[in-house]
Amino acid sequence: MSESFTLYKLIILYMLDKVDFPLTNAQLSDFILDQGYTTYFTLQQAINELLESELIGAESVRNSSFYQITQEGRDTLEYFGNRISETIRTEIDEFLKEKKYELRNEVSVIADYYKTTHHDFEAHCVIRDRTHHLIELSLMVPTEEQAEAVCNQWKAKSQDIYAYLISELIGE
């Protein structure tokens, strides 16, 4: 069991090392559970241990956690990565190659909101490209329902809003 558990952690590190953007818990789970490597609860335990040992870092936005490998994680993967079989590496590489664009899009548009000290709500919306923010927009709204609506609509309309702002600001 201990060797298998170590393998699950190495798979997570390998996946995070192979992309230049964060992956969500759902994205990691989709691959690992679809392949039948382990159960959901074992996977969550592996992720938590990687976080505790600071081999990965996490950012939480609304109901999603975004994970990235740390330098310590890269060092660990370099040292122990040979424990991942060639078959598993190939499966991961093919999955990432096939889904990379889709995975990146899922994590590049994010939105969250919070209550301010003035008892209204701020919706914070971002489009990011790897580590750079292409646009970061904060909107103050009077109710939580409006803040939630802004966040929900951001994913669907962010590209149009970005294109409109660029067009208006550069005068095209």
C-alpha positions in Angstrom: 0.0 0.0 0.0 2.8 2.4 0.9 4.5 1.9 -2.5 1.2 2.4 -4.3 0.5 5.6 -2.3 3.9 6.9 -3.2 3.2 6.2 -6.8 0.0 8.2 -6.7 1.9 11.2 -5.3 4.5 10.9 -8.0 1.8 10.7 -10.7 0.4 14.0 -9.4 3.8 15.6 -9.3 4.5 14.4 -12.8 1.3 15.8 -14.2 1.9 19.2 -12.5 5.4 19.2 -13.8 4.4 18.6 -17.4 2.1 21.7 -17.6 2.9 25.4 -17.4 -0.4 26.2 -15.7 -2.1 25.0 -12.5 -4.4 22.0 -12.6 -7.6 21.8 -10.5 -8.5 19.0 -8.2 -11.2 17.9 -10.7 -8.7 17.8 -13.5 -6.3 15.6 -11.6 -9.1 13.4 -10.4 -10.6 13.0 -13.8 -7.3 11.5 -15.1 -6.3 9.4 -12.1 -9.8 8.1 -11.4 -10.6 7.4 -15.1 -7.5 5.3 -15.3 -8.6 3.4 -12.3 -5.3 4.0 -10.4 -6.9 4.6 -7.1 -10.1 5.8 -5.3 -11.2 9.4 -4.8 -10.4 9.4 -1.1 -7.0 8.0 -1.5 -6.3 10.6 -4.2 -7.4 13.4 -1.8 -5.2 12.0 0.9 -2.2 12.0 -1.5 -2.9 15.6 -2.5 -3.2 16.7 1.1 0.2 15.0 2.0 1.8 16.7 -1.0 0.4 20.1 0.2 1.6 19.4 3.8 5.1 18.6 2.7 5.1 21.6 0.4 5.8 19.6 -2.8 2.8 21.3 -4.3 1.1 24.6 -3.7 -2.6 25.5 -3.9 -4.8 28.5 -4.6 -8.5 28.3 -3.8 -11.0 30.2 -5.8 -14.7 29.6 -5.0 -15.2 25.9 -5.1 -12.0 25.0 -6.9 -8.4 24.4 -5.8 -5.7 25.1 -8.3 -2.4 23.1 -7.8 1.1 23.8 -9.0 4.3 21.9 -8.3 6.9 23.7 -6.1 10.7 23.5 -6.6 10.8 20.9 -3.8 8.3 18.9 -5.7 10.4 19.1 -8.9 13.5 18.0 -6.9 11.5 15.1 -5.4 10.2 14.1 -8.9 13.7 14.2 -10.3 15.0 11.9 -7.6 12.1 9.4 -7.4 10.4 9.9 -10.8 11.9 6.7 -12.2 9.4 4.8 -10.0 6.7 5.8 -12.5 6.5 3.1 -15.1 6.9 4.0 -18.8 3.3 3.0 -19.4 1.9 5.4 -16.9 4.2 8.2 -18.2 2.9 7.6 -21.7 -0.7 7.6 -20.5 -0.2 10.9 -18.7 1.7 12.4 -21.6 -1.0 11.4 -24.1 -3.8 12.7 -21.8 -2.0 16.1 -21.4 -1.3 16.3 -25.1 -4.9 15.6 -26.1 -6.5 17.8 -23.4 -3.9 20.5 -22.9 -5.8 23.3 -24.6 -9.1 22.3 -22.8 -7.3 22.0 -19.4 -5.6 25.4 -19.8 -8.8 27.1 -20.8 -10.6 25.7 -17.7 -8.0 27.3 -15.4 -7.4 30.6 -17.3 -10.7 32.2 -16.5 -11.4 32.6 -12.8 -13.8 34.6 -10.7 -14.5 34.9 -7.0 -16.3 37.3 -4.8 -16.2 38.4 -1.1 -18.0 40.7 1.3 -16.3 44.0 1.8 -16.0 46.0 5.0 -18.7 48.3 3.7 -21.2 45.3 3.6 -21.4 45.2 -0.2 -19.7 42.6 -2.4 -16.7 42.7 -4.7 -16.6 40.3 -7.6 -13.0 39.7 -8.7 -12.6 38.4 -12.3 -9.4 37.4 -14.0 -8.2 36.0 -17.4 -4.7 34.7 -17.0 -2.2 33.3 -19.4 0.1 31.0 -17.5 1.5 33.3 -14.8 0.4 36.6 -16.3 -3.0 38.3 -15.9 -4.3 39.5 -19.2 -7.2 41.3 -17.5 -8.1 41.7 -13.8 -11.5 43.3 -13.1 -13.1 44.0 -9.7 -16.7 45.1 -9.6 -18.5 46.3 -6.5 -22.2 45.2 -6.3 -24.7 45.6 -3.5 -25.8 42.0 -3.1 -24.3 38.5 -2.9 -26.6 37.3 -5.6 -25.3 39.9 -8.0 -21.7 39.1 -7.1 -22.4 35.4 -7.7 -24.1 36.2 -11.0 -21.1 38.3 -12.2 -18.8 35.4 -11.3 -21.0 32.8 -13.1 -21.3 34.9 -16.2 -17.5 35.8 -16.4 -16.5 32.4 -17.8 -19.0 32.6 -20.6 -18.5 36.3 -21.5 -14.9 37.1 -20.5 -13.4 36.8 -24.0 -16.0 39.1 -25.4 -15.5 41.6 -22.6 -11.7 41.5 -23.0 -12.0 42.0 -26.8 -14.5 44.9 -26.3 -12.2 46.7 -23.8 -9.1 46.3 -26.0 -11.1 47.6 -29.0 -12.4 50.6 -27.1 -9.2 51.5 -25.4 -7.0 51.3 -28.5 -9.6 53.0 -30.7 -10.2 50.3 -33.2 
